[in-house]
């Protein structure tokens, strides 16, 4: 019975996408330092871009019903995006959300990144997608009325970004274990935290996430952001342990990630929203995909915005010649943005390709597990912003898992 529901749901999801023309806990996200970041030796680029990206169209505030056939004009922000992360539970709390809206009102912030699908595979609002309903991914929603929430934020001229945790989805993997990464020795593979991951080489996995993205765009999100759009870190170890899907067809990790983003972007654009992708901070400096399928060139070519997670606390001692990264937020962001600009310049020079806008995630939390570390408040946040500005990067997002921010513009 479950297989029958799954097959029918998949067929419906595929049809929905084709018709548009598309061919851990959060705390752990802050705390985990991928082993690959301790091994990387960065190149020493010194490239400066001349100015910020500019935009000509205003954010379009429009309420659409899911599955509407109306075409919404692509949401493009008038000003550089400056945003904060807002979890689904905080977005669903009037008191806490109003407090963050007040922060936006009194500063130059103008955007919020709100969970659409979280680290547990749960959607934060009621979905009309058959496969979401079939596995109960929207059974426990944090946001009771998503359209009322979007209307409230847009009335305040807040640019709303929907975050989708993509291939780290324990709920989908539990329901359909055959679509999770498999051990060569048999059974479902788990990472060091005991978490299961979906296999990006599986088409149904990609279609499922792309359909959620399109639905969120249709509902009225201005932009869809794909997080965990990668394979698990410590790639060489994972490769030794995992038997990837036979549907891989000779594709590399970076190729399948890029293809997913291109296909998903097509559907999201048709629904009137832009697309962004989160990448490891060191992807700005790496010449390969770091074993996780994240290549700056391929991702920057696939989406509208690329967001490296450049938290100083997540860099190892000596990175960029900085002895104590958490104590040196300005230096870390300066080097990271120099390298990011260099990567984009390599794409745009001598070709007709347009790289994605650079919009880094900046640290707005205190990494107490790092030694030495410092308290991150307005001063440390502003040092990061200043470093990015000096490299011509005027957009940013602030990350705090508890959604508490000490920010003054």
C-alpha positions in Angstrom: 0.0 0.0 0.0 2.8 2.4 0.9 4.6 1.6 -2.3 1.4 2.3 -4.3 1.0 5.7 -2.6 4.7 6.5 -3.1 4.5 5.7 -6.9 1.4 7.7 -7.4 2.7 10.7 -5.4 6.0 10.6 -7.3 4.1 10.6 -10.6 2.1 13.7 -9.5 5.2 15.5 -8.3 7.0 14.8 -11.6 4.0 16.1 -13.6 3.9 19.2 -11.6 7.5 20.0 -12.2 7.5 19.0 -15.9 4.6 21.4 -16.6 6.7 24.3 -15.6 9.4 23.5 -18.0 12.1 22.3 -15.6 14.1 19.6 -17.5 21.1 17.9 12.9 19.5 20.0 15.0 20.1 23.6 14.3 22.4 23.8 17.2 24.6 21.1 15.7 24.8 23.1 12.5 26.5 25.9 14.4 28.7 23.6 16.4 29.9 21.0 13.9 33.2 21.8 12.2 33.5 19.6 9.1 36.8 17.7 9.1 37.5 18.9 5.5 37.8 22.5 6.8 40.7 21.5 9.0 42.6 20.0 6.1 42.2 22.7 3.4 45.0 25.0 2.4 43.6 28.1 0.9 45.0 29.9 -2.1 46.0 33.5 -1.6 43.8 35.5 -3.9 43.5 39.3 -3.8 40.7 40.3 -6.1 38.4 43.2 -5.5 35.1 43.9 -7.3 34.1 47.4 -8.1 30.7 47.7 -6.4 27.4 46.1 -5.3 24.9 44.3 -7.4 22.0 46.6 -8.3 18.3 45.8 -8.8 15.6 47.5 -10.8 12.4 45.8 -9.8 10.6 46.0 -6.5 9.6 43.0 -4.3 6.2 41.9 -5.5 3.8 41.2 -2.7 1.1 38.9 -4.0 -0.9 36.0 -2.4 -1.3 32.9 -4.6 -2.9 29.7 -3.8 -0.8 26.5 -4.1 -1.0 25.0 -7.6 -2.3 28.2 -9.0 -1.8 28.5 -12.7 -1.2 32.3 -12.5 2.3 33.4 -13.3 3.9 35.7 -10.7 6.4 38.2 -11.7 9.9 37.2 -10.5 10.5 38.7 -7.0 13.7 40.9 -7.2 14.7 43.0 -4.2 15.1 46.7 -4.7 18.0 47.0 -2.2 20.8 44.6 -1.2 19.4 41.8 1.0 20.3 42.0 4.6 18.6 39.3 6.6 18.3 37.1 9.6 17.4 33.4 10.1 14.0 32.7 11.7 13.2 29.1 12.6 9.7 27.8 11.9 8.8 27.7 15.5 9.8 31.4 16.0 8.0 32.4 12.9 4.9 30.7 14.3 5.1 32.6 17.6 3.5 36.0 17.3 5.4 37.3 20.3 8.8 36.3 19.1 8.2 37.1 15.5 7.0 40.6 16.4 10.2 41.1 18.4 12.2 40.3 15.2 10.0 42.5 13.1 10.8 45.4 15.5 14.5 44.7 15.0 14.1 45.0 11.3 12.1 48.2 11.7 14.8 49.9 13.7 17.8 48.7 11.6 18.8 48.4 7.9 17.7 44.7 7.9 15.1 43.9 5.3 14.8 40.1 5.0 14.1 37.0 6.9 15.1 33.4 6.1 12.3 31.2 7.4 12.3 27.4 7.5 10.1 25.7 4.9 11.6 22.2 5.6 13.8 21.7 8.6 16.6 19.4 9.6 14.1 16.8 10.7 12.4 16.6 7.3 9.3 18.4 8.6 7.5 21.1 6.7 6.6 24.1 8.8 3.1 24.6 7.3 0.3 22.5 5.7 1.3 21.3 2.2 -0.9 20.3 -0.7 1.7 17.9 -2.1 0.6 14.3 -2.1 3.9 12.8 -1.1 4.4 15.3 1.7 1.0 14.3 3.0 1.6 10.6 2.5 4.7 10.5 4.8 3.2 13.0 7.3 5.9 15.6 6.8 3.4 18.3 7.5 1.6 16.6 10.4 3.1 18.8 13.1 3.3 22.3 11.6 4.9 25.3 13.4 3.2 27.9 11.3 -0.6 27.7 11.4 -1.4 30.1 8.6 1.5 30.5 6.2 -0.3 32.9 3.9 -1.2 35.2 6.7 2.4 35.1 7.8 3.7 36.1 4.4 1.1 38.8 4.1 2.2 40.2 7.5 5.8 40.3 6.5 5.3 41.7 3.1 3.1 44.5 4.5 6.2 45.4 6.4 8.3 45.3 3.2 10.3 42.3 4.4 11.8 40.1 1.7 10.9 36.5 2.6 13.3 33.6 1.9 12.1 30.0 2.4 14.9 27.7 3.6 14.7 24.0 2.6 17.0 21.5 4.2 17.5 19.4 1.2 19.3 16.1 1.4 19.5 15.7 5.1 16.0 14.4 5.7 15.6 11.7 8.3 11.8 11.6 8.0 11.8 10.8 4.3 14.6 8.3 4.8 12.8 6.6 7.6 9.7 6.3 5.5 11.5 5.2 2.3 14.9 3.7 3.5 15.7 2.6 -0.1 16.2 6.3 -1.0 18.7 6.9 1.8 22.4 6.5 1.4 23.2 2.7 1.7 26.2 1.0 3.3 28.3 -1.2 1.1 28.0 -3.8 3.8 24.2 -3.5 3.8 21.7 -1.3 5.6 21.2 2.5 5.8 24.4 4.6 6.2 24.6 7.0 9.2 26.9 9.9 9.8 28.9 10.4 13.0 25.9 11.9 14.7 23.8 8.9 13.8 21.8 10.9 11.1 20.7 9.4 7.8 21.0 11.2 4.5 19.1 10.9 1.3 21.0 9.9 -1.8 21.1 12.8 -4.3 21.6 10.4 -7.1 18.1 9.2 -6.7 15.7 11.1 -9.0 12.7 10.8 -6.6 14.7 12.5 -3.9 15.5 15.4 -6.2 11.9 15.7 -7.5 10.5 15.7 -3.9 12.6 18.6 -2.8 12.1 20.5 -6.1 8.3 20.1 -5.7 8.4 21.5 -2.2 10.5 24.5 -3.4 8.0 25.2 -6.2 5.0 25.0 -3.9 6.7 27.4 -1.4 7.4 29.8 -4.3 3.8 29.6 -5.5 2.5 30.3 -2.0 4.3 33.6 -2.0 7.9 33.2 -0.8 10.1 35.7 -2.6 13.1 33.3 -2.7 13.8 29.7 -2.0 17.1 28.8 -0.3 18.5 25.3 -0.5 20.5 24.3 2.5 22.3 21.0 3.0 22.3 20.8 -0.8 25.3 18.4 -0.7 26.6 15.0 0.2 27.8 14.4 3.8 31.2 15.9 4.7 34.3 13.8 5.1 33.6 12.7 1.5 36.5 10.2 1.1 35.4 8.3 4.1 31.8 8.3 3.0 32.8 7.1 -0.4 34.5 4.1 1.1 31.4 3.2 3.1 28.5 4.1 0.8 27.1 2.3 -2.2 25.5 5.1 -4.3 22.4 4.5 -6.4 22.8 2.6 -9.6 21.0 5.5 -11.3 24.1 7.6 -10.9 24.9 7.0 -14.5 28.5 8.1 -14.3 27.7 11.6 -13.0 30.0 13.1 -10.3 28.7 14.5 -7.1 29.1 18.1 -8.2 27.3 17.4 -11.5 24.2 15.9 -9.8 24.0 18.8 -7.3 24.3 21.3 -10.1 21.7 19.6 -12.2 19.3 19.4 -9.2 19.7 23.2 -8.6 19.2 24.0 -12.3 16.0 21.9 -12.5 14.6 23.2 -9.2 15.5 26.8 -10.2 13.4 26.4 -13.4 10.3 25.5 -11.5 10.8 28.1 -8.8 11.4 30.8 -11.4 8.2 29.8 -13.1 6.4 30.3 -9.8 7.9 33.8 -9.5 10.7 33.4 -6.9 14.4 33.5 -7.0 16.8 30.7 -5.8 19.8 30.6 -3.5 22.1 27.9 -2.3 24.1 27.6 0.9 27.6 26.2 0.6 30.4 25.5 3.0 32.5 28.5 3.8 35.7 27.0 2.3 34.0 26.4 -1.0 35.0 30.0 -1.7 38.6 28.9 -1.6 38.5 25.3 -2.8 39.4 24.3 -6.4 37.3 21.1 -6.2 34.0 20.0 -4.8 35.5 19.2 -1.3 34.1 15.7 -1.6 30.6 16.9 -0.9 29.5 17.9 -4.4 29.8 21.7 -3.9 31.7 23.3 -6.6 31.6 27.1 -6.6 31.6 27.3 -10.4 28.8 24.8 -11.0 26.6 26.1 -8.2 27.1 29.8 -9.0 26.1 29.1 -12.5 22.9 27.3 -11.4 21.3 29.8 -9.0 20.6 33.5 -8.5 22.4 33.8 -5.1 25.2 31.8 -3.5 25.6 31.9 0.3 28.9 30.6 1.7 28.6 29.9 5.4 31.6 31.9 6.5 31.4 31.6 10.2 34.8 32.5 11.7 34.4 29.9 14.4 34.2 27.2 11.7 37.7 27.8 10.3 40.7 25.9 11.6 43.7 27.4 13.3 46.0 28.9 10.7 43.4 29.2 7.9 44.3 32.2 5.7 47.2 32.7 8.0 44.9 33.6 10.9 46.0 31.9 14.1 42.7 32.3 16.0 39.8 32.6 13.5 37.0 33.1 16.0 38.9 36.1 17.4 39.5 37.5 14.0 36.1 37.9 12.3 37.2 40.8 10.0 40.3 38.9 8.7 38.3 35.7 8.0 35.5 37.4 6.1 37.9 39.6 4.2 39.9 36.6 2.9 36.7 34.5 2.2 35.1 37.3 0.2 38.3 38.0 -1.8 38.3 34.3 -2.8 34.5 34.3 -3.6 34.9 37.3 -5.9 37.8 35.6 -7.6 35.7 32.5 -8.2 32.9 34.7 -9.7 35.4 36.7 -11.8 36.7 33.4 -13.3 33.1 32.5 -14.4 32.3 35.9 -15.9 35.5 36.7 -17.6 35.7 35.5 -21.2 32.2 33.9 -21.2 28.6 34.8 -21.5 27.8 33.3 -18.1 26.6 35.4 -15.2 27.6 34.2 -11.7 25.3 34.3 -8.8 25.2 37.2 -6.4 27.4 36.6 -3.3 25.4 36.8 -0.1 27.4 35.3 2.9 26.0 33.8 6.1 27.8 35.6 8.9 28.2 34.5 12.5 25.8 36.0 15.0 26.3 33.4 17.7 29.0 32.6 20.3 30.9 29.4 19.7 31.5 28.4 23.3 33.0 25.0 22.1 35.9 26.8 20.4 39.0 27.6 22.3 39.8 30.4 22.3 36.5 32.1 21.5 34.8 35.4 22.1 31.3 36.6 22.7 29.7 37.6 19.4 27.7 40.8 19.7 27.1 43.8 17.5 30.8 44.7 17.3 31.8 41.3 16.0 28.9 41.1 13.6 29.7 44.6 12.2 33.3 43.7 11.7 32.2 40.9 9.4 29.8 43.1 7.5 32.5 45.8 7.1 35.0 43.2 5.7 32.5 42.0 3.2 31.6 45.6 2.1 35.2 46.4 1.5 35.3 43.5 -1.0 32.2 44.8 -2.7 29.8 42.3 -1.1 26.9 44.3 0.2 24.4 41.5 1.0 24.5 39.3 4.1 22.5 36.9 6.3 23.0 36.6 10.1 22.8 33.1 11.6 21.7 32.4 15.2 20.0 29.1 15.9 18.0 30.5 18.7 17.1 33.5 16.6 18.4 36.1 19.1 20.4 38.9 17.5 22.6 41.7 18.8 22.7 43.9 15.7 22.9 47.6 15.2 23.2 49.1 11.8 
